[in-house]
Amino acid sequence: MNKEIKYNGYSAQPSDYECQDGDLAVAINLIPEDGALKPVHPPKLVKAMGSSGKVAFVHETSAFTHYILYGDNSRISYQKKGSSAAPQSIDTSYDYLFGVTHFNSVGNTLLAFTATGIHYYLWKDNAYTYLGDHVPEIDVSFGLIGRPRLFSQCDDSKSTFNISFDSIAEDAINNEFTESNKTRITEQVMAKVNKFVREQTVEKGRFCFPFFVRYALRLFDGSLVNHSAPILMNPSTAACPVVFWKHIRGKKSYTEAELDIMMVASTLDYKILSTSDAYKLEKWSDIVTGIEIFISKPIYTFDQNGKCSSWKDTDNFSTKFIGRLYATNKTTTSTSIAEDKVIGAFTSKEFLDIYAEWEYSRIYAIFFSTDRTYPGESLHLPEFTDEKVTETIRNTSTFYKLRTIETAEAIANRGQRKELVIEDEYLQSLVTREVMTDDYLTHDILAAESSYAYNNRLNLSGVSRKPFRGFLGQSMFAWLTHNYSWQLSGTTLTISPNPFSGWEMSVTVYLKENGKDYAVNASDYYAGNMCLFLSFDMTDSNGKSFKTKRSWGCYVFYPNVNAHKMLISNSTFGSYLITLKPHEFLNGAYAVLDYEMVREINYTNADLPTIGYNPSTVVEDTYIRQDNKIYTSEVNNPFFFPLLGVNTIGTGKMLGICSAAKALSQGQFGQFPLYAFTTEGVWALEVSATGTYSARQPITRDVCINAEGITQLDSAVLFPTERGIMLISGSQTQCISDTINSEYPFDALSLPGFSKLHDMLGHDPTNDKCLPTLPFTEFLKQCRMIYDYVHQRVIVFAPGITYAYVYSFKSQMWGMTFSDIASHLNSYPEALAVDNDNNIVNFSESDVAQVKCLSVTRPLKLDAVNIHKTIESIIQRGNFAKGHVQSVLFGSRDLINWHMIWSSKDHFLRGFRGTPYKYFRVALLCNLAPGESIFGASVQFTPRLTNQPR
């Protein structure tokens, strides 16, 4: 009898008893395509890298292609494609970068990922510049420069102003106004107040009411990152301006009053603190274009729709200006009131250089009173209550652009206090200016287990966040340096500045995330004369000791809503514990403290959260896991991951991300460009209106068992699972490895003499471990995949294993190949990899003329499964030269024990007869040239022992 057998691909399913004749149990360097077994030629050598380091990544743009090398010595280097020069080292500032897990790139920025961060390298000026692992933390200190102003001095009239009202009896002068007088007096006074405020502040770029200043770094694409805390600035802490009466006139009753108005018109100054990160701005100047300064609207301390209520307000002059007083006559003496000049005699004017809490009463005495007295009573304006002002402070969340400090300017002025010049009239249109975006954890350092660049956005999964250290006291509070003592001898005034002796301000923040407490700390050991946060002991002119009341440092902030405690310390002078709560409108936690508050140590160690790790020894414990989130950067900007780019995917752990160029359903091309692989299955992400992604739906419950094996194809994605290799195309998934998936693969070396055939492949016996094969699932747990676009094949390999599976999309069948692959490279449409000799090879091309192949069929039943048979001849059919195919025949009666029957040095097996067998295997040792192939075999056989079932 004759039987024509057509060879198929490699398979392990169904069982040997049920399998089809022509299926292969071994197919090394062979794959079924175009109806025949074709040789899988070894890849072409692209470049021998030698011992210069392992090629880990290809950094490619339209302008260059660089091979990125990472050596065992933890050094990073690069070599230009096509260059014969030795690889050049990439500066990392420390020469080494330990623990790099993988590389990626966006544009001309190379990214190296470690367990503790993302390290950025910018290609510019024909070299890589190491930037660091985060946009630099630039700390800016803001202060106020106060210019005391009197209406009678500044108004065009150069005089006080008079008002009239309904008569008030002499004995009722301190009583509350009648409703009629409230209206009359308010209309006249508030017209002057509003005019005075407008002319001296709004029109001149100055401030008299409390307000917030906030800054952020502007990146090259316009994004804002590293937002500061809202910094409360206090040109005044209570009633402002102060309207006081100089004379109240009338006969038997009062009907007129002569009034004046005082306030402090303040300008802003700033200082770029000389921290280590401030010196990184030069390197980051292509990324960070400037420091953007924003301010809030004024926090009004009086109700503009309210009414004045009496002449007797005794505490208005207790309001404080917090900052430095400005005067032009530091070296000369003025005996009359003049703008920006202190008046009278002083033992020293060093006080004009300090930043302190200045009561309006004392400012009046310094600038406007030759006898050093001040009005004891003032008009009671329609002041807001302290609770109302606190509520306004608490709810302030909108900030408008004030000015840009260009990066070059910031570098030039680093460490120097500079006045912030605001154009006249600018503040009139403040609310029409750019509004500051809110911050979302941009201070935190990110680390990621995997990354994927798609559509010029960097996508991260397996993310961990290292919480921000917190804001330095110098940048969270307005600048304050001194206290002072006040002594008057006649009309000569002695103001003695007392610098604070605390040389360190430490801010510790406690936060709780994922059920775990974390602590971060920002300490400035070079704070200069930074003010003590706690109250301190002072002695009055009578020698009586008292605790100072603090109006400075009343607003604290940390940019994470999960922060709940803040501990502020000054060296050995004690600490103050503050309870934080989430801000209703900003992404952060805050607290507002009262003005004029005595602050003393208010806690014991038992009040502090317990931190269950040592940050100095267990670095990973300081990171917060974000297992079920994907972080997506802005377009072409891998430095910024906005809130809209943070997606929560189910409740499991993210394993990886990959793109799909094909829509999930008809008519939706491109709607779901990304697949997210999690421990709960695979999710599809859709494009939102902002261009970022949002999780839409889970499309399969198949769980990836090896994120390194996720591979993008033209319009599909492959990933390994316990079930096998799954292919997602659109919204459909299918397993493409069912036929080769076996936990008990056939061991071809168990065939008699087969090891000799295997040796004849010519592989190095010390390296060739391609037989026997591992259980398929075990192989998948360590596999990687290479997509050969040219040949439409996928090579499934595992580092350290010397065989690989090859899948053909043309035939949808499997073959195998000898593997010397150490790793694969990102190089679509090329199929580049690195072999164990550190050579770059290309699987899309081959420069080998002939390739040795080895195949073994699965058991042949010859349409007579349980019948004994004697084979008389086997002729291999196909397109190959004589002598290029050698063959061996094996037989078995039980599918377990095999015996060699015959062998041949060519493709003919004939001239033999002997013992009958039920099952046969044919082994082929081939040496095929390009274009040669094997189709199948012609078998001539005779059934034996057919008289009964056997």
PEQUI-V832065 format. One record per helix or strand of 2 or more residues. SS is the DSSP state (H for helix, E for strand). FROM is the first residue (numbers start at 1). TO is the last residue. If there is no record, write none. Layout:
BEGIN
SS/FROM/TO, SS/FROM/TO
END
This chain:
BEGIN
E/2/6, E/24/28, E/30/33, E/36/39, E/44/48, E/54/60, E/65/70, E/76/80, E/88/89, E/102/106, E/109/114, E/117/124, E/127/132, E/140/150, H/151/154, E/161/169, H/170/172, H/179/200, H/202/204, E/210/219, E/224/225, E/231/233, E/242/249, E/253/272, H/277/280, H/283/286, E/288/295, E/310/313, H/316/318, E/320/325, H/350/353, E/356/359, H/360/367, E/378/380, H/386/395, E/400/406, H/407/412, E/417/419, H/426/432, E/445/454, E/457/466, H/473/476, E/482/489, E/492/499, E/505/513, E/516/524, E/537/539, E/545/547, E/555/558, E/563/570, E/575/579, E/581/582, E/589/592, H/605/607, H/619/622, E/623/626, E/629/632, H/643/645, E/646/648, E/654/659, E/674/678, E/681/687, E/693/700, H/707/709, E/711/712, E/717/721, E/725/729, E/732/735, H/738/740, H/748/750, H/754/759, H/776/780, E/783/788, E/793/798, E/803/808, E/813/818, E/821/824, E/832/835, E/839/842, E/850/857, E/868/879, E/885/892, E/899/904, E/908/910, E/919/929, E/933/944
END
